């Protein structure tokens, strides 16, 4: 399991894929690979139970490699209670053959 902190930003709210970059400072990328979470389809579960299809995308940029949680599928509308600057915890894990990303409010 990999857990990290995320503060909702404009990029998350405004982009149709609602990207959440997995911070290297909080999650060693080798841990994602070791747990079989890299580049996988993911069920994303929001704080009130809404479920979305998603993926954990792996890419390269000028600053190096990165992983990004992205919403996929037909309905990509983020729940209206999610606001700019909300502070969330994101937990990535495998449950059987499926991968999950659970978003919860942090204190």
Secondary structure, 3 states (H helix, E strand, C coil): CEEEEEECCHHHHHCCCCCEEECCCCCCHHHHHHCCCCCCEEEEECCCCCEEEEEEEEEEECCEEEEEEEECCCCCCCCCCCCCCCEEEEEEEEECCEEEEEEEECC
